[in-house]
Amino acid sequence: MTKLTLQEEEAMQVIWQTGGGVIKDFLELLKKPRPPYTTLASTVKNLEKKGYVKARKAGNTNWYEPALPESEYKRSFMSGFVEDYFKNSYKELVTFFAKDQKISPEELKEIIHMIEKKK
């Protein structure tokens, strides 16, 4: 799976959020400052080439929809992120957030409980 640029990720977030639509629909949902229409259209075309979206003709425009679920991208992205920044150790990742006080003891207990429930 090809890594997305920040601009592509922002566009994909909107495409996943809507479930599909035309460029104009996506443009209205992007945070300000919004890119020009043509820039977003190029970004979505790149996403199509990379296999992230599917396009079909709807009259004289293209309708775009996600080609893969957001959860699949997150799984792949997080695996690469953990591998690149935390030596492929989720323990290192959690330790980082615990030391930086970005995760509370209560949240850690919840995570442990969820893990134990899966066993």
Backbone hydrogen bonds, N-H to C=O, Kabsch-Sander energy under -0.5 kcal/mol:
donor,donor_aa,acceptor,acceptor_aa,energy
9,E,5,T,-2.7
10,E,6,L,-2.4
11,A,7,Q,-1.9
12,M,8,E,-2.7
13,Q,9,E,-2.5
14,V,10,E,-1.5
15,I,11,A,-2.3
16,W,12,M,-3.3
17,Q,13,Q,-2.3
18,T,14,V,-2.4
19,G,15,I,-2.1
21,G,64,Y,-2.6
25,D,22,V,-0.7
26,F,22,V,-1.8
27,L,23,I,-2.8
28,E,24,K,-1.8
29,L,25,D,-0.8
29,L,26,F,-0.8
30,L,26,F,-0.9
30,L,27,L,-0.8
40,L,36,P,-2.1
41,A,37,Y,-2.6
42,S,38,T,-2.1
43,T,39,T,-2.3
44,V,40,L,-2.7
45,K,41,A,-2.1
46,N,42,S,-2.3
47,L,43,T,-2.1
48,E,44,V,-2.0
49,K,45,K,-2.3
50,K,46,N,-2.1
51,G,47,L,-0.5
51,G,48,E,-1.0
52,Y,47,L,-2.7
53,V,47,L,-1.0
54,K,65,E,-2.9
56,R,63,W,-1.9
58,A,61,T,-3.3
61,T,58,A,-1.2
63,W,56,R,-3.2
64,Y,21,G,-3.3
64,Y,62,N,-0.5
65,E,54,K,-2.2
67,A,52,Y,-3.3
68,L,52,Y,-0.8
72,E,69,P,-0.5
73,Y,69,P,-1.5
74,K,70,E,-2.7
75,R,71,S,-2.3
76,S,72,E,-2.0
77,F,73,Y,-3.3
78,M,74,K,-3.1
79,S,75,R,-1.9
80,G,76,S,-2.1
81,F,77,F,-2.6
82,V,78,M,-2.9
83,E,79,S,-2.2
84,D,80,G,-2.8
85,Y,81,F,-2.6
86,F,82,V,-2.0
88,N,82,V,-1.9
89,S,82,V,-0.6
89,S,86,F,-1.9
90,Y,88,N,-0.5
93,L,89,S,-1.5
94,V,90,Y,-2.6
95,T,91,K,-2.7
96,F,92,E,-2.4
97,F,93,L,-1.9
98,A,94,V,-2.4
99,K,95,T,-2.9
100,D,96,F,-1.8
101,Q,98,A,-1.3
102,K,97,F,-3.0
103,I,97,F,-0.9
108,L,104,S,-2.3
109,K,105,P,-2.4
110,E,106,E,-2.1
111,I,107,E,-2.3
112,I,108,L,-2.6
113,H,109,K,-2.6
114,M,110,E,-2.4
115,I,111,I,-2.4
116,E,112,I,-2.7
117,K,113,H,-2.1
118,K,114,M,-1.2
119,K,115,I,-0.7
119,K,116,E,-0.7
